[in-house]
Amino acid sequence: MKTERATFAAGCFWGVEAMFQKMPGVIATQVGYTGGHLAGATYKQVCSGRTGHAEAVVVTYDPAKVSYPELLDAFWSLHDPTTVDRQGPDVGSQYRSAIFTHDAEQERLARASVAEVDASKVFRRKIVTQIEPAGEFYPGEDYHQQYFEKQGSAESCHVGVAEVHTKLAAEAAATRSHHLSKSEPDPLIVSEPDPLLSSEARCAPDDPNAACGVSHWQVSDEELRRRLTPEQYAIARHAGTERAFTGKYWDEHRPGIYRCAVCGQDLFDARTKFESGTGWPSFWSPINKDAVIEKRDSTHGMVRTEALCSRCQSHLGHVFDDGPRPTGKRYCMNSAVLDLKTDAKQKV
């Protein structure tokens, strides 16, 4: 197996490692210190903020299963790359956002990714992530390695402020899928859905477990294209994502019922909506347990939980475990596929 390495710094390395460990195609991870001037740096020395080192993670990955641009998308999504020497409550140069490149191609891709993400305005402020050649890496102490796994937890302390899906990563995924389709099948490789496939290829109309599709709700694709805007169609049928802080409901506070804009099914009561700071409308619970289907989503090199309308199987967004009580869930939805009915009768 051919493997490659990537090195990232995005705050506390416990959470960064836990996030990358979940990605398909990641073979191994190791936390440690790099980017500074003190040889053989230890955790205590790095915590002083005087060694110049950043808490970082070396990711060893299989390029046949995940590309460097896809790793970059995950990197942008797991932290705030617009804060200097800070991630949440952790302050200091050791918590800076940085990409340590291992060759010229990684540097080219990293800079191209920064340019695309900045231009997309998915983050309100400009990216301050440092890009520099990978230097000496000093592995962290044993108790830091796979910290959350040792604690018996699959969770991470990292919460990103936006989901990032670059064209750069999508093109890399498509290229990888194309090469794999031309090579001899490997029985040990489980192919993941290609995010660029059409809805017809991704969705089986008679399969209730399809990623998206019409399922038992039968409406022709031609009728959907006529009824929906291009943005709505791209999100509902191609699992697209609107840009943060651009949707019509991210800052909406009126009472009412949020319905599926595709089929009209009731999805969320406005009383469960909360301000998540992500730029997308967020809810801590669907209107009832049967309104939304949750499915495993391994596209874009990440493992997440996709949320779909149970009636028409339209893609709505994703579900995360960082919401408020009583559920602890955050249903992060796209405004374009929601329709707020302010005169709808609220359900208890």
C-alpha positions in Angstrom: 0.0 0.0 0.0 1.3 3.4 -0.9 0.9 5.9 1.9 1.5 9.7 2.2 1.8 12.0 5.1 0.1 15.3 6.0 0.7 17.5 9.0 -1.8 19.9 10.5 -2.1 22.2 13.5 -5.6 23.4 14.5 -5.6 23.9 18.3 -5.6 21.1 20.9 -4.1 18.1 19.2 -6.4 15.7 21.1 -9.4 16.9 19.1 -7.6 17.3 15.8 -6.4 13.7 16.0 -9.8 12.3 16.9 -11.4 14.0 13.9 -8.9 12.8 11.4 -9.0 9.2 12.8 -12.7 9.0 11.7 -11.9 9.7 8.1 -11.9 6.9 5.6 -8.5 6.4 4.1 -6.6 7.6 7.2 -4.2 4.8 8.2 -2.6 6.3 11.3 -2.2 9.5 13.3 0.4 10.8 15.7 0.3 13.9 17.9 3.4 16.0 18.6 5.1 19.3 18.3 6.6 21.0 15.2 7.3 24.4 13.8 9.5 25.7 16.6 13.1 26.1 17.5 13.7 23.9 20.6 15.0 20.4 19.9 13.2 17.5 21.6 10.4 19.7 22.9 8.1 18.4 25.6 4.5 19.2 26.4 5.5 21.3 29.4 8.0 23.3 27.4 5.5 23.8 24.5 2.8 24.9 26.9 5.0 27.8 27.9 4.4 29.3 24.5 8.1 30.1 24.2 9.4 27.2 22.0 7.6 28.3 18.8 6.1 24.9 18.4 2.5 24.1 17.5 0.5 21.2 18.8 0.2 19.2 15.5 -1.0 15.9 14.1 0.8 13.8 11.5 -1.8 12.0 9.4 -0.7 9.0 7.4 -3.2 8.2 4.7 -3.9 6.1 1.6 -4.1 8.4 -1.4 -6.2 5.8 -3.2 -8.9 6.3 -0.6 -8.6 10.0 0.3 -6.9 12.9 -1.3 -4.9 15.7 0.2 -7.5 18.3 -0.8 -10.2 16.2 1.0 -8.0 16.2 4.1 -7.8 20.0 3.7 -11.6 20.3 3.6 -11.7 18.3 6.9 -9.0 20.6 8.4 -11.0 23.7 7.5 -14.2 22.2 8.9 -12.9 21.1 12.3 -11.7 24.5 13.6 -11.8 28.2 13.1 -8.9 29.2 10.8 -9.5 32.9 11.2 -8.3 33.3 14.8 -4.7 34.1 15.5 -3.0 31.9 18.1 -6.3 30.7 19.5 -8.9 28.0 19.3 -11.8 28.6 21.6 -10.6 28.8 25.2 -7.0 27.7 24.2 -4.8 30.7 23.7 -1.1 30.8 22.6 1.1 30.2 19.6 1.0 26.5 20.3 -2.7 26.5 19.3 -2.2 28.3 16.0 -3.8 27.2 12.8 -1.1 25.8 10.4 -0.4 23.5 7.5 3.0 21.9 7.4 3.6 20.8 3.8 5.8 17.8 2.9 6.5 18.7 -0.7 5.9 21.4 -3.4 2.6 19.8 -4.5 1.1 19.9 -1.0 2.1 23.5 -0.7 0.4 24.3 -4.1 -2.8 22.5 -3.1 -2.8 24.1 0.4 -2.5 27.6 -1.1 -5.1 26.9 -3.7 -7.4 25.6 -1.0 -6.9 28.8 1.1 -7.7 31.0 -1.9 -10.9 29.1 -2.8 -12.2 29.0 0.8 -11.4 32.7 1.3 -13.2 33.5 -1.9 -16.2 31.5 -0.9 -16.8 33.7 2.2 -17.7 30.6 4.2 -15.9 32.2 7.0 -16.7 35.8 7.9 -13.1 36.8 8.5 -10.0 36.1 6.4 -8.1 32.9 7.0 -4.9 33.4 9.0 -3.6 29.8 8.7 0.2 29.6 8.3 1.6 27.4 5.5 5.2 26.4 5.9 7.4 23.4 5.0 7.3 20.5 7.5 10.3 20.4 9.7 11.4 18.3 12.6 8.4 16.7 14.4 8.7 15.6 18.0 6.1 13.0 19.0 4.0 13.9 22.0 4.1 11.9 25.2 2.4 8.5 25.2 -0.6 9.7 27.2 -1.4 12.3 24.5 -1.6 9.7 21.7 -5.2 8.7 20.8 -6.3 10.5 23.9 -10.0 10.3 23.4 -9.8 6.6 22.4 -8.0 5.9 25.6 -10.7 7.7 27.5 -13.3 5.4 25.9 -14.8 8.2 23.9 -15.2 8.6 20.2 -16.0 12.3 20.6 -13.8 15.2 20.0 -13.4 18.6 21.7 -13.3 20.3 18.4 -16.3 22.1 16.9 -15.8 23.8 13.6 -17.7 27.0 12.7 -18.5 26.0 9.1 -18.6 22.9 6.8 -16.2 23.4 3.9 -16.6 21.6 0.6 -14.2 22.9 -2.0 -14.3 22.3 -5.7 -10.6 21.3 -5.4 -11.5 18.4 -3.1 -14.5 17.4 -5.2 -12.4 17.2 -8.4 -9.7 15.2 -6.5 -12.4 12.8 -5.3 -13.8 12.4 -8.9 -10.3 11.8 -10.3 -9.6 9.2 -7.6 -12.9 7.4 -8.3 -12.1 7.4 -12.1 -8.7 5.9 -11.6 -10.1 3.2 -9.2 -12.9 2.3 -11.7 -10.2 1.6 -14.3 -8.0 -0.5 -12.1 -8.6 -4.1 -10.9 -11.1 -4.2 -8.1 -9.5 -4.7 -4.6 -11.7 -6.8 -2.4 -10.4 -5.0 0.6 -11.5 -1.6 -0.6 -15.1 -0.6 -0.1 -16.0 2.1 -2.6 -17.7 5.2 -1.1 -20.3 7.2 -3.0 -18.8 9.7 -5.4 -20.1 13.2 -4.4 -20.2 14.3 -8.0 -22.5 11.5 -9.2 -25.9 12.6 -10.5 -28.9 12.1 -8.3 -30.1 9.3 -10.7 -26.8 7.4 -10.1 -26.8 8.1 -6.3 -30.4 7.4 -5.5 -32.5 4.2 -6.0 -36.2 5.2 -6.2 -37.3 1.9 -4.6 -34.7 1.9 -1.9 -35.7 3.6 1.4 -32.1 3.6 2.4 -30.9 5.5 -0.6 -28.8 8.6 0.1 -31.4 10.8 -1.6 -34.3 10.1 -4.0 -38.0 10.0 -4.3 -38.5 6.6 -2.5 -42.3 6.1 -2.1 -43.0 9.8 -2.9 -43.2 9.6 -6.7 -42.5 12.9 -8.5 -40.6 13.0 -11.8 -37.2 14.6 -12.0 -38.5 16.9 -14.7 -41.3 18.1 -12.4 -38.8 18.7 -9.6 -36.5 20.7 -11.8 -39.5 22.8 -12.9 -40.8 23.3 -9.3 -37.5 23.9 -7.5 -34.9 26.6 -7.9 -31.4 25.5 -9.2 -30.1 25.9 -5.6 -32.9 23.9 -4.1 -32.5 21.1 -6.6 -28.7 21.0 -6.1 -29.1 20.7 -2.3 -32.1 18.3 -2.3 -31.0 15.9 -5.0 -27.2 16.4 -5.1 -26.6 16.8 -1.4 -25.3 20.3 -1.9 -24.6 22.9 0.8 -25.5 26.6 0.7 -22.9 29.0 1.9 -22.9 29.9 5.6 -24.8 33.1 6.6 -26.5 33.4 3.2 -29.7 31.3 3.7 -33.0 33.0 4.4 -33.5 31.3 7.8 -30.1 31.3 9.5 -31.1 34.4 11.5 -34.8 33.8 11.5 -36.6 34.1 14.9 -40.4 34.0 14.0 -42.5 31.2 15.4 -44.0 28.6 13.1 -43.3 25.3 11.5 -40.5 24.6 9.1 -41.6 22.3 6.3 -39.7 20.5 3.5 -39.7 22.9 0.6 -39.7 19.9 -1.8 -42.7 17.9 -0.5 -44.3 20.0 2.2 -43.8 17.6 5.2 -43.5 19.2 8.6 -39.9 18.9 9.8 -39.1 21.3 12.7 -40.9 23.4 15.2 -39.4 26.9 15.4 -39.4 26.5 19.2 -36.5 24.0 18.9 -34.4 26.4 16.8 -31.3 27.9 18.4 -28.5 30.2 17.5 -25.5 27.9 16.8 -23.2 30.6 15.4 -22.6 28.4 12.3 -24.5 30.5 9.8 -27.1 27.7 9.1 -30.5 27.3 10.7 -30.0 24.8 13.6 -32.5 22.8 15.6 -32.1 20.6 18.6 -34.9 18.2 17.5 -37.2 17.4 14.6 -40.9 18.0 15.1 -41.3 14.2 15.6 -39.2 11.1 15.4 -40.5 10.1 12.0 -40.0 13.4 10.2 -36.3 13.1 9.5 -34.2 10.1 8.5 -30.5 10.0 9.7 -28.0 8.1 7.6 -24.2 7.6 7.6 -22.5 9.9 5.1 -18.9 9.2 4.1 -18.6 11.6 1.2 -15.9 14.3 1.0 -13.5 12.2 3.0 -15.5 12.5 6.3 -17.9 10.3 8.2 -20.9 12.3 9.2 -24.7 11.9 9.8 -26.9 13.0 6.9 -30.4 14.3 7.6 -33.1 13.6 5.0 -36.8 14.3 4.8 -38.5 11.0 5.5 -41.3 11.6 3.0 -39.4 12.6 -0.2 -35.8 11.6 0.8 -34.5 15.0 0.0 -31.2 16.0 1.5 -31.6 18.6 4.3 -28.2 18.9 6.0 -26.3 17.1 8.7 -26.7 16.2 12.4 -23.9 16.8 14.9 -23.5 15.9 18.6 -22.8 19.5 19.8 -26.2 20.9 20.3 -28.0 22.1 23.5 -30.1 20.2 26.0 -32.3 18.2 26.1 -31.1 16.2 23.1 -27.5 17.4 22.7 -28.1 17.3 18.9 -27.6 20.0 16.3 -29.6 19.5 13.1 -27.7 21.8 10.8 -30.0 22.5 7.9 -30.0 24.3 4.6 -32.5 27.2 4.4 -33.1 26.6 0.7 -34.9 23.3 1.3 -37.0 24.6 4.2 -40.2 26.6 4.1 -41.3 28.4 7.2 -45.1 28.6 7.7 -45.7 31.2 10.4 -49.4 30.6 10.5 -49.0 26.8 10.9 -50.5 25.3 14.0 -47.6 24.6 16.4 -47.3 21.0 17.7 -46.5 20.1 21.2 
